[in-house]
Amino acid sequence: MPEKMIFSPVIKEQGVPFIAHLQDEGGYVDGEWAEGKETPTELTGIILPLSNDDLKYAENGTYTVKEKKLLTVDHIPEGTKVEYNNQKYTVQAFKDFSAYTDVNIYLMRWREK
């Protein structure tokens, strides 16, 4: 098997900042379950429009031109809310290429304001 392609230096140099609202782990408080807090965290990634192939072979339904592809070295759970360029998105899908590269690829679904 070939070695992994290392793109993390490119992400760090060419990436843009975005805010991911990461959910802290919940826990029991006085015998009652309490959801974890949502913590806005600044991360770096490369954000791209979806290609024609992405739009053509959509697994999760129909996409619009407002959906984006996110490449980052960070792990972001599905369902996480993301803010970029004054737009709000939800991380909807993850493509696992960990056998080939050090970058995680996510689909960010656009949310109305």
C-alpha positions in Angstrom: 0.0 0.0 0.0 1.4 3.5 -0.9 2.2 6.0 1.8 -0.4 8.5 2.9 -0.5 11.8 1.1 0.2 14.5 3.6 -1.8 17.7 3.1 -1.8 19.2 6.6 0.9 21.8 5.7 -1.2 23.0 2.8 -4.3 23.2 5.0 -2.3 25.3 7.6 -0.8 27.6 5.0 -3.8 28.0 2.6 -6.7 27.4 4.8 -9.2 29.9 6.1 -10.6 30.2 9.6 -14.2 29.1 10.4 -16.2 28.6 13.6 -17.3 25.1 14.6 -19.8 24.9 17.4 -18.5 21.8 19.1 -20.7 20.0 21.6 -19.1 19.1 24.9 -19.9 15.8 26.4 -23.0 15.6 28.6 -23.2 14.1 32.0 -25.4 13.4 35.0 -26.1 16.3 37.4 -28.0 15.4 40.6 -29.2 12.2 38.9 -30.5 14.1 35.8 -28.9 14.0 32.3 -27.5 17.4 31.3 -26.5 18.0 27.7 -23.0 19.3 27.1 -22.4 23.0 26.3 -21.9 24.1 22.7 -18.5 25.7 22.4 -17.6 27.9 19.5 -14.1 26.9 18.3 -12.1 28.5 15.6 -10.6 25.9 13.2 -8.8 26.1 9.9 -9.8 24.4 6.7 -10.1 24.7 2.9 -13.7 25.4 1.9 -14.7 24.6 -1.7 -17.9 24.7 -3.7 -19.2 21.3 -4.7 -18.0 20.0 -8.1 -20.4 18.9 -10.8 -19.5 15.3 -9.9 -20.5 16.0 -6.3 -23.8 17.4 -7.4 -24.4 14.6 -9.9 -23.7 11.7 -7.5 -25.3 13.1 -4.4 -25.9 10.3 -1.9 -27.7 12.4 0.7 -30.3 13.9 -1.6 -30.3 17.0 -3.7 -27.6 19.6 -3.1 -27.7 23.3 -4.0 -24.9 25.6 -5.1 -24.8 26.9 -1.5 -23.5 23.6 0.0 -19.7 23.4 0.5 -17.0 20.9 0.8 -14.7 21.3 3.9 -11.2 19.8 4.0 -9.6 20.0 7.4 -7.2 18.0 9.6 -9.6 18.3 12.5 -12.3 15.8 13.3 -15.8 17.3 13.3 -18.8 15.2 14.3 -21.7 15.1 12.0 -24.5 17.5 12.9 -22.0 20.2 14.1 -23.0 23.7 13.2 -20.4 25.7 11.3 -20.1 29.4 10.5 -18.1 30.6 7.6 -18.2 33.9 5.7 -21.4 35.0 7.6 -23.2 31.9 6.4 -24.4 29.0 8.6 -23.9 25.3 7.7 -24.4 21.9 9.3 -21.8 19.2 8.8 -23.8 16.5 7.2 -21.5 13.9 5.7 -17.9 12.6 6.2 -15.8 10.9 3.6 -13.3 8.6 5.2 -10.0 8.8 3.2 -7.9 8.1 6.3 -6.1 5.2 4.6 -4.9 7.6 1.9 -4.4 11.1 3.4 -4.3 13.0 6.7 -7.2 15.3 5.7 -10.9 14.8 6.6 -13.4 15.7 4.0 -16.9 16.9 5.0 -20.0 18.1 3.3 -21.4 21.3 4.8 -25.1 21.8 4.2 -26.3 25.4 4.0 -28.8 26.5 6.6 -31.1 29.5 6.2 -30.3 32.4 8.6 
